[in-house]
């Protein structure tokens, strides 16, 4: 009778001893917890390292965005004003295409992008309308421009009121652009006031 080795005897007593067992639940939880803790520590260390440089990095990113955002803002202003001028003339001339839905949606989209670019510029330049007079004037003119534009396009009760609202909206638009360029609450009006003041002084 052949001799039976101790390993064979052990396998007969426990036939599943040679099958690799999966790690236990406790071991899996321990490994997962250790990995999560290691990741949290690593993230915290990275934040601590980058924290002194964060304001400088944000300033660099914002300064890089200024030129493209400003260019987009100016482009949206020109497109929005031109589109309003054309549509206003068409409404005064009683053209039906001026108020079709696709054109109105295009106007809303451009105005939304314009407001978004303007808001981003305020954030980049750290401008506050409450402490910046020319900006407060510009926003006031913007509200008046929107009101007169709405009257000119659809809400005015008669053609005469529509024409007056249209001209007033264009004047507000031009003054608003001059205020933004000169950073002066009076905009293009100030040189005219100075000319009038000098002429009055010369007559005296």
C-alpha positions, 0 to 999 in steps of 0.5 A: 500500500503506497504511503500517503503524504501529510499534504495529501492527508491535509487536502482530504481533510480540508479539500477547499484549502487549496482554493484561494479565498477572497479577502474578507469584508473587514479587509476590504473596508480597511483598504477602502478606508485607507485609500480614501484617507490617503486621497483626502490627505493628498488633496489637503496637502495640495490645497495647502501648497497652492493656497498662497498662489491661488489669488495670483493664479485667479488674477492671471486667468482673469487678466487673460480673459479680459481682452476676449470678453471685452471684444465679445461685449463690444461685438454684442453691443454693436450687433444688438444696436444695429439689429434694433435700429433695423427692426425699429425702422421696419416696424415704423414702415409696417413691415411684417418680418420685423417681428417674426419669431426667429428674429425675436429669438435672435435678438433675445439671444444676443441681448442675453450674451451681451448681459453675460459678457458685461457681468463677467467684465464687471467681475474681472474689473472689480467694478461696483455700480454703487461706487462707480458713477459712470457705470451707474449712469450707464445702467440707468440709460440701459433700463431707459433704452430697454423701455423705449425700445419695447415701446418702439417695437410693439407697445406704443399705442400709435405710430407717432409714439412709436417714432418718438420712442424709437428716436429716444431709444437710439439717443439713449443707446448712443449716450450709453456707448459714449459713457462707456467709452469716456467713463464719464457720467455725462458722456458725449454731452460734457463737451457740448456743455463746456462749449455752451459754457464757454460761449456764454462766458465770451458773450458776457 
